[in-house]
Amino acid sequence: MLVLDHSDVQRLLSMPECIGVMEAALRQLAAGDMLQPLRSVVRRPDNLGFLGLMPSFAGGTIDAFGLKAVCIFPGNTARGLDSHLGAVLLFSGQTGELLAVINAAAVTAIRTAAVSAVATRLLARADSRRLVIFGTGVQAVTHIEAMNAVLTLEQVSIVGRTPVRAREFVARMRDRLHVRLEAAVDAGEAVGRADVVVTVTSSREPVLRREWIAAGTHINLVGSSVPAAREADSATMAAGSLFVDRRESTVNESGDYLEALREGAIPHDHIRAEIGEILHGAANGRTDTKEITIFKSLGLAVEDLAAASFLYHKALNEKCGTEVQFDLEAHHA
């Protein structure tokens, strides 16, 4: 069994590579070659955090089972910890052997942003130059890297929970991210000038409002993954053409979709298509330059499985990670 820690994942999984892996996985999912049930969740009674279990299977060249077991504790950022902590387990599809245990926080940080990059490349206007990020955590960093991989960015504006947090993020990341960063003084004004907006917050109430959004904007809603939290108001959801990673996940888990539906702002069939369906040629994306497009990302187990399979084989080729004897060796007569 191979163990890959946080630094192993960061070294082995570059953003451009992960974007390619995620595109292939979403296309394979749309083709019916990947299987995944809805995630199951076990919550602490005091709601401080929860454990999510995300199983999946992929045939074809991957031919493996995957299970991501991840604890999500929003308060971890104040402790200097990632809010997503856990492991991705990779099992052989032929024998069931446990092949690898991989740091889930590092995988989640990279693959989530890579999926947003796939959606942005498909849905954003080709001339998009200005990006607004809501959030100042790990996903803000990886999403800037991901957006910079698929867009020619001229400016990135950061909206934090407070102006101080936004300024601290900009000061901390200005030299690392190699893009023109600014702390947004006014969120609405920044969004009004944006071509692409990304929300990667832990907010339970909308941080993005319809009256701010200009025609032709593309939006990636990423931070909320539970029915009780949302980042966009219902008017935004109604005004945009909605694309998702998985319909089943959206109608069961997305607070952005479910709250807008409950308020009567959108119909049940408001979802235009899955991203994989566009990649597979079964659906169209943006129809004109003035259309507002929305990608609602919930994070899929098959994305973790695809990333884990890629990491496992690359680590073997480059002799990275730590090998551990886990299962009993077969005894032969």
C-alpha positions in Angstrom: 0.0 0.0 0.0 1.3 3.5 -0.9 0.8 6.5 1.4 0.9 9.9 -0.2 1.0 12.9 2.3 0.1 16.5 1.6 3.5 17.4 0.2 3.5 14.3 -2.1 0.2 15.4 -3.6 1.2 18.9 -4.1 4.4 17.8 -5.8 2.8 15.2 -8.0 -0.5 16.9 -9.0 0.1 20.2 -10.9 -3.0 22.3 -11.7 -2.7 21.9 -15.5 -2.4 18.1 -15.1 -5.4 18.0 -12.7 -7.5 20.1 -15.1 -6.9 17.4 -17.8 -7.7 14.6 -15.3 -10.9 16.2 -14.2 -12.0 16.9 -17.8 -11.5 13.2 -18.6 -13.3 12.1 -15.5 -16.4 14.3 -16.1 -16.5 13.0 -19.7 -16.3 9.4 -18.5 -19.0 10.0 -15.9 -21.4 11.4 -18.6 -20.6 8.3 -20.7 -21.8 6.1 -17.9 -18.4 4.6 -17.1 -18.3 5.8 -13.5 -20.6 5.0 -10.6 -21.2 6.9 -7.4 -24.1 7.0 -4.9 -24.9 10.2 -3.0 -22.4 11.0 -0.2 -23.4 10.1 3.3 -22.9 12.5 6.2 -22.4 12.0 10.0 -22.7 15.2 12.0 -21.7 16.2 15.4 -24.7 17.0 17.6 -23.4 20.6 18.1 -22.8 21.1 14.4 -19.1 22.0 14.8 -18.3 19.6 11.9 -19.2 16.5 10.1 -17.8 13.4 8.4 -18.6 12.8 4.8 -18.2 9.5 3.1 -17.9 9.5 -0.7 -17.6 6.1 -2.5 -17.3 5.6 -6.2 -16.2 3.1 -9.0 -14.6 3.7 -12.4 -14.1 1.2 -15.1 -12.0 1.6 -18.2 -8.3 2.5 -17.7 -8.9 3.5 -14.0 -10.6 0.2 -13.0 -10.7 1.0 -9.3 -12.9 1.7 -6.3 -12.5 4.9 -4.4 -13.6 6.2 -1.0 -13.0 9.7 0.3 -13.5 10.0 4.0 -13.3 13.7 4.9 -14.1 15.7 8.0 -15.3 19.2 7.4 -14.8 21.7 10.2 -15.3 25.3 9.1 -13.8 26.6 12.4 -10.4 25.0 11.6 -9.2 28.0 9.7 -9.0 29.9 13.0 -6.8 27.1 14.3 -4.4 27.2 11.4 -5.8 24.0 9.9 -7.5 23.2 6.6 -11.3 23.0 6.9 -11.2 19.7 5.0 -9.2 16.8 6.5 -9.2 13.2 5.7 -8.0 10.5 3.3 -8.8 9.2 -0.2 -8.6 5.4 -0.3 -7.9 3.7 -3.7 -8.8 0.0 -4.1 -8.0 -2.3 -7.0 -11.1 -2.9 -9.1 -9.9 -6.5 -9.8 -9.0 -7.8 -6.4 -10.2 -5.1 -3.9 -6.7 -4.6 -2.5 -6.1 -1.3 -0.8 -3.6 0.4 -3.2 -3.1 3.8 -1.7 -4.1 6.2 1.2 -3.8 9.8 0.0 -4.1 13.1 1.8 -7.7 14.3 1.1 -7.1 18.0 1.9 -4.5 18.4 -0.8 -6.5 16.4 -3.3 -9.7 18.4 -2.5 -7.9 21.8 -2.8 -6.5 21.1 -6.2 -9.3 19.0 -7.9 -12.1 21.3 -6.8 -10.4 24.3 -8.4 -9.5 22.2 -11.5 -13.2 21.3 -12.0 -14.1 25.0 -11.8 -11.4 25.6 -14.5 -13.0 23.0 -16.8 -16.4 24.6 -16.3 -15.0 28.1 -16.8 -13.2 27.1 -20.0 -16.5 25.8 -21.4 -18.8 28.6 -20.1 -17.0 31.9 -19.7 -16.6 34.4 -22.5 -13.4 33.9 -24.4 -12.4 37.5 -23.7 -12.8 37.2 -19.9 -10.0 39.1 -18.1 -11.3 40.3 -14.7 -11.9 37.8 -11.8 -13.5 38.3 -8.4 -13.0 35.8 -5.7 -15.2 35.7 -2.6 -13.1 34.0 0.1 -9.6 34.1 1.5 -8.9 30.4 2.4 -7.2 27.5 0.6 -9.7 27.3 -2.2 -9.2 31.0 -3.0 -5.6 30.3 -3.7 -6.1 27.2 -5.8 -9.0 28.8 -7.7 -6.8 31.8 -8.7 -4.2 29.3 -10.0 -6.9 27.4 -11.8 -8.6 30.4 -13.4 -5.2 31.7 -14.4 -4.6 28.4 -16.2 -7.6 28.8 -18.5 -8.1 32.6 -18.7 -5.8 35.5 -19.6 -6.3 37.4 -16.3 -5.6 41.1 -16.0 -6.9 41.6 -12.5 -8.1 39.6 -9.5 -10.2 41.2 -6.8 -10.5 39.6 -3.4 -13.7 39.9 -1.3 -13.1 38.8 2.3 -15.4 38.3 5.3 -13.9 41.7 6.4 -11.8 44.2 4.4 -8.8 43.4 6.7 -8.9 39.7 5.7 -9.0 40.6 2.0 -6.0 43.0 2.5 -4.0 40.3 4.5 -4.7 37.7 1.7 -3.4 40.1 -1.0 -0.3 40.9 1.0 0.4 37.3 1.7 -0.2 36.0 -1.8 0.9 38.8 -4.1 4.3 37.4 -4.8 3.2 33.7 -4.9 0.3 33.9 -7.3 1.9 36.0 -10.1 -1.3 37.9 -10.9 -2.4 41.4 -10.3 -4.2 41.2 -6.9 -6.3 43.8 -5.2 -8.5 43.8 -2.1 -12.0 44.8 -3.2 -13.2 48.0 -1.4 -16.8 47.4 -2.4 -18.1 43.9 -3.3 -20.9 45.0 -5.5 -18.7 47.4 -7.5 -16.0 44.7 -8.0 -18.6 42.1 -9.2 -20.1 44.7 -11.6 -16.7 44.9 -13.4 -16.0 41.2 -13.3 -16.1 38.7 -16.2 -15.8 35.7 -13.9 -16.9 35.4 -10.2 -15.9 32.6 -7.9 -17.4 32.0 -4.4 -15.4 29.8 -2.1 -16.8 30.8 1.3 -18.2 29.0 4.3 -21.2 31.4 4.5 -24.6 30.0 5.1 -26.3 33.1 3.7 -25.9 34.6 0.2 -22.7 36.7 -0.4 -23.5 37.3 -4.1 -26.5 39.4 -5.2 -28.2 39.7 -8.6 -28.2 43.5 -8.8 -24.4 43.4 -8.8 -24.0 41.0 -11.7 -23.4 42.3 -15.3 -24.6 40.6 -18.4 -22.2 38.0 -19.7 -20.7 37.1 -16.4 -19.7 33.5 -15.6 -20.1 32.4 -11.9 -18.6 29.4 -10.1 -20.5 28.6 -6.9 -18.2 26.4 -4.9 -18.3 27.0 -1.2 -21.6 25.5 -0.2 -22.1 21.7 -0.3 -25.1 21.2 2.0 -28.8 22.1 1.7 -28.7 24.6 4.6 -26.1 26.9 3.1 -26.0 29.0 -0.1 -23.7 31.7 -1.6 -26.0 33.2 -4.2 -29.4 34.7 -3.7 -32.5 33.3 -5.5 -32.6 36.1 -8.0 -29.1 35.2 -9.2 -30.0 31.6 -9.6 -33.1 32.6 -11.6 -31.2 35.0 -13.9 -28.4 32.5 -14.8 -28.3 29.4 -17.0 -27.4 26.7 -14.4 -24.8 24.0 -15.1 -23.8 21.4 -12.5 -21.3 18.7 -11.9 -24.1 16.1 -11.2 -27.9 16.6 -11.3 -28.6 14.0 -8.5 -26.2 15.7 -6.2 -27.6 19.2 -6.9 -31.2 18.4 -6.3 -30.3 16.6 -3.0 -27.4 18.7 -1.6 -27.2 22.2 -3.1 -28.6 24.9 -0.9 -28.2 27.4 -3.7 -30.6 25.3 -5.9 -32.9 24.1 -3.2 -33.5 27.5 -1.5 -34.2 29.1 -4.9 -36.6 26.3 -5.7 -38.3 26.6 -2.3 -38.8 30.3 -2.8 -40.4 29.7 -6.2 -37.6 31.6 -8.1 -36.7 28.6 -10.3 -38.5 25.6 -11.7 -37.5 22.0 -11.0 -36.0 21.7 -14.5 -33.8 24.8 -14.1 -30.6 22.8 -14.6 -29.4 23.2 -18.2 -26.8 20.5 -18.2 -24.0 18.7 -16.4 -20.5 19.8 -17.4 -19.7 16.2 -18.5 -22.6 16.3 -20.9 -21.1 19.4 -22.6 -17.8 17.6 -22.8 -19.4 14.5 -24.1 -21.2 16.5 -26.8 -24.7 15.8 -25.5 -25.5 19.4 -24.4 -24.5 23.0 -25.3 -23.0 25.6 -23.0 -23.1 29.3 -23.3 -25.4 30.5 -26.1 -24.4 34.2 -26.4 -22.1 36.8 -24.9 -24.8 38.4 -22.7 -25.9 35.2 -21.0 -25.2 34.8 -17.3 -23.8 31.3 -16.7 -23.6 29.6 -13.4 -21.6 26.5 -12.5 -22.7 24.9 -9.2 -19.9 22.7 -7.9 -20.6 20.2 -5.1 -17.6 18.0 -5.5 -17.9 14.4 -6.7 -16.4 11.2 -5.5 -15.4 10.2 -9.0 -13.2 13.4 -9.2 -11.3 12.2 -6.1 -11.1 8.7 -7.6 -9.7 10.0 -10.8 -7.2 12.2 -9.0 -6.2 9.3 -6.7 -5.6 6.9 -9.7 -3.5 9.5 -11.5 -1.4 10.2 -8.3 -1.0 6.5 -7.6 0.4 5.6 -11.0 2.6 8.8 -11.2 4.0 8.1 -7.7 4.9 4.6 -8.7 6.7 5.8 -11.8 8.6 8.5 -9.9 9.1 6.3 -6.8 7.4 8.9 -4.5 5.5 8.3 -1.3 5.8 5.7 1.5 5.1 2.0 0.9 3.5 0.1 3.8 2.8 -3.6 4.1 -0.9 -3.6 4.9 -2.5 -6.9 3.7 -1.2 -10.4 4.3 0.9 -11.7 1.5 -0.5 -14.6 -0.3 0.9 -18.0 0.8 1.8 -20.5 -1.9 2.3 -24.2 -1.4 
